[in-house]
Amino acid sequence: MVTREFICDGCEEVPTEPVPNEPEQVEEEITLQDALDGLTEQEQREALIYLTMKWAAQQAGASRR
């Protein structure tokens, strides 16, 4: 999910009204499976590799304890 934030250093007033011509932020909850199903085949492959490597590293760390 990508959100847009208002960043200000020393601002006295933070805008409460939506900025014109920008869609309102709508937060929706989706499951992990729905998020993965929405990825392209290549993105799913990259997610699988990332998670497999992360899991393997955690297992390796757990076996050393």
PyRosetta script that sets phi, psi and omega in degrees:
from pyrosetta import init, pose_from_sequence

init()
pose = pose_from_sequence("MVTREFICDGCEEVPTEPVPNEPEQVEEEITLQDALDGLTEQEQREALIYLTMKWAAQQAGASRR")
pose.set_psi(1, 139.6)
pose.set_omega(1, 178.0)
pose.set_phi(2, -116.2)
pose.set_psi(2, 129.4)
pose.set_omega(2, 177.3)
pose.set_phi(3, -124.5)
pose.set_psi(3, 153.1)
pose.set_omega(3, 178.1)
pose.set_phi(4, -103.6)
pose.set_psi(4, 130.9)
pose.set_omega(4, -178.0)
pose.set_phi(5, -118.2)
pose.set_psi(5, 152.0)
pose.set_omega(5, 175.6)
pose.set_phi(6, -92.6)
pose.set_psi(6, 120.8)
pose.set_omega(6, -179.4)
pose.set_phi(7, -113.7)
pose.set_psi(7, 131.8)
pose.set_omega(7, -177.1)
pose.set_phi(8, -151.9)
pose.set_psi(8, 133.4)
pose.set_omega(8, 174.6)
pose.set_phi(9, -103.3)
pose.set_psi(9, 112.1)
pose.set_omega(9, 177.3)
pose.set_phi(10, 76.1)
pose.set_psi(10, 20.8)
pose.set_omega(10, 178.6)
pose.set_phi(11, -71.0)
pose.set_psi(11, 142.3)
pose.set_omega(11, 177.4)
pose.set_phi(12, -89.0)
pose.set_psi(12, -29.8)
pose.set_omega(12, -174.1)
pose.set_phi(13, -132.4)
pose.set_psi(13, 127.9)
pose.set_omega(13, 178.1)
pose.set_phi(14, -103.0)
pose.set_psi(14, 127.8)
pose.set_omega(14, -178.4)
pose.set_phi(15, -64.2)
pose.set_psi(15, 136.7)
pose.set_omega(15, 178.4)
pose.set_phi(16, -106.9)
pose.set_psi(16, -16.6)
pose.set_omega(16, 179.3)
pose.set_phi(17, -87.1)
pose.set_psi(17, 144.7)
pose.set_omega(17, 177.0)
pose.set_phi(18, -63.6)
pose.set_psi(18, 147.9)
pose.set_omega(18, 178.7)
pose.set_phi(19, -71.9)
pose.set_psi(19, 133.7)
pose.set_omega(19, -179.8)
pose.set_phi(20, -57.4)
pose.set_psi(20, 147.6)
pose.set_omega(20, 177.3)
pose.set_phi(21, 66.6)
pose.set_psi(21, 18.4)
pose.set_omega(21, 175.5)
pose.set_phi(22, -119.8)
pose.set_psi(22, 135.8)
pose.set_omega(22, 178.9)
pose.set_phi(23, -66.2)
pose.set_psi(23, 146.2)
pose.set_omega(23, 177.9)
pose.set_phi(24, -70.6)
pose.set_psi(24, 146.2)
pose.set_omega(24, 179.4)
pose.set_phi(25, -74.0)
pose.set_psi(25, 127.4)
pose.set_omega(25, 176.8)
pose.set_phi(26, -121.3)
pose.set_psi(26, 119.4)
pose.set_omega(26, 178.7)
pose.set_phi(27, -94.8)
pose.set_psi(27, 128.1)
pose.set_omega(27, 176.3)
pose.set_phi(28, -129.1)
pose.set_psi(28, 145.9)
pose.set_omega(28, 179.7)
pose.set_phi(29, -96.5)
pose.set_psi(29, 130.9)
pose.set_omega(29, 174.6)
pose.set_phi(30, -130.2)
pose.set_psi(30, 156.0)
pose.set_omega(30, 179.4)
pose.set_phi(31, -78.6)
pose.set_psi(31, 161.9)
pose.set_omega(31, 176.8)
pose.set_phi(32, -60.3)
pose.set_psi(32, -41.8)
pose.set_omega(32, 180.0)
pose.set_phi(33, -62.0)
pose.set_psi(33, -41.3)
pose.set_omega(33, 177.8)
pose.set_phi(34, -63.5)
pose.set_psi(34, -40.4)
pose.set_omega(34, 179.0)
pose.set_phi(35, -63.6)
pose.set_psi(35, -44.4)
pose.set_omega(35, 179.7)
pose.set_phi(36, -66.9)
pose.set_psi(36, -38.6)
pose.set_omega(36, 178.8)
pose.set_phi(37, -64.4)
pose.set_psi(37, -24.9)
pose.set_omega(37, -180.0)
pose.set_phi(38, -81.4)
pose.set_psi(38, -5.9)
pose.set_omega(38, 179.6)
pose.set_phi(39, -83.7)
pose.set_psi(39, 157.5)
pose.set_omega(39, 173.8)
pose.set_phi(40, -70.7)
pose.set_psi(40, 166.8)
pose.set_omega(40, 179.2)
pose.set_phi(41, -58.4)
pose.set_psi(41, -41.0)
pose.set_omega(41, 179.6)
pose.set_phi(42, -65.7)
pose.set_psi(42, -42.4)
pose.set_omega(42, 179.5)
pose.set_phi(43, -65.8)
pose.set_psi(43, -37.7)
pose.set_omega(43, 176.8)
pose.set_phi(44, -63.7)
pose.set_psi(44, -40.8)
pose.set_omega(44, 178.7)
pose.set_phi(45, -62.3)
pose.set_psi(45, -45.0)
pose.set_omega(45, 179.8)
pose.set_phi(46, -64.2)
pose.set_psi(46, -38.9)
pose.set_omega(46, 177.7)
pose.set_phi(47, -64.8)
pose.set_psi(47, -41.9)
pose.set_omega(47, 179.3)
pose.set_phi(48, -62.1)
pose.set_psi(48, -46.1)
pose.set_omega(48, 179.7)
pose.set_phi(49, -62.7)
pose.set_psi(49, -45.1)
pose.set_omega(49, -179.8)
pose.set_phi(50, -59.8)
pose.set_psi(50, -49.9)
pose.set_omega(50, -177.5)
pose.set_phi(51, -67.1)
pose.set_psi(51, -35.9)
pose.set_omega(51, 177.9)
pose.set_phi(52, -63.8)
pose.set_psi(52, -43.8)
pose.set_omega(52, 179.3)
pose.set_phi(53, -66.3)
pose.set_psi(53, -40.3)
pose.set_omega(53, 179.3)
pose.set_phi(54, -64.5)
pose.set_psi(54, -44.3)
pose.set_omega(54, 179.1)
pose.set_phi(55, -62.3)
pose.set_psi(55, -44.4)
pose.set_omega(55, -179.4)
pose.set_phi(56, -61.7)
pose.set_psi(56, -41.2)
pose.set_omega(56, 179.1)
pose.set_phi(57, -64.7)
pose.set_psi(57, -39.6)
pose.set_omega(57, 178.3)
pose.set_phi(58, -66.5)
pose.set_psi(58, -40.4)
pose.set_omega(58, 179.5)
pose.set_phi(59, -66.0)
pose.set_psi(59, -39.4)
pose.set_omega(59, 178.0)
pose.set_phi(60, -63.6)
pose.set_psi(60, -40.3)
pose.set_omega(60, 178.1)
pose.set_phi(61, -67.4)
pose.set_psi(61, -37.5)
pose.set_omega(61, -179.2)
pose.set_phi(62, -69.2)
pose.set_psi(62, -33.1)
pose.set_omega(62, -178.8)
pose.set_phi(63, -74.6)
pose.set_psi(63, -19.3)
pose.set_omega(63, 179.7)
pose.set_phi(64, -81.8)
pose.set_psi(64, -13.8)
pose.set_omega(64, -176.5)
pose.set_phi(65, -80.9)
pose.dump_pdb("model.pdb")
